[in-house]
Amino acid sequence: MPALVGVVGMVEITVAGYDPLWPALASYLLAAVVLCAGRLAPLAVPLLVTGIYATTPLLGFDVSEPASWVPLIAFACFSTGLHAPRSRTLAGLVSVLAALAIAYRARRDGVHADVLRLTRSPARGWIARSRSPASGRCP
C-alpha cells in the first residue's frame, strides 16, 4: 500500500508540473518510504511523515499544492492505530495528535480543509482493530 500511495503521488507531482520538481519528488518519496516502517515503528511513522511535510517548504516547495500529501498523512495516522500494540494505544493516540499538530503548524497560513478531515482518521485504526476477531473483544 505505501508503494501505491508513493507512485500515485509521484505521478501527480510529475504530471501537474509542480516546481521545483526534484525537491518535491524527493520529499514525497522519502515520506512514502517511511510508511513502509509502519509495522516496525508504528508510533514514529506519523511524526516522521508530518515532519517531512513540515520541512519540505524549506526546500522551496509548497506542500499545499499537491493533493497526494493528504492520503499519505492519513495512511500514516491510520497505520499507527492499526499496528500499535494494545498496551501502547494511548501513546499511539498521542503520536497521531502530535503529528496532526505538526501538520497544522506547517500550514500556518490556513489549514488545508483535507488535512482537517484527518482528525477523523486516527480513530479508525483503533476501531478496526478492536472489532477484528483477532482482538478477542468488541468495544
Summary of the structure (lengths in Angstrom):
residues: 139
radius of gyration: 15.1
end to end distance: 27.3
largest distance: 49.8
contacts: 438
relative contact order: 0.14
helix: 74%
strand: 0%
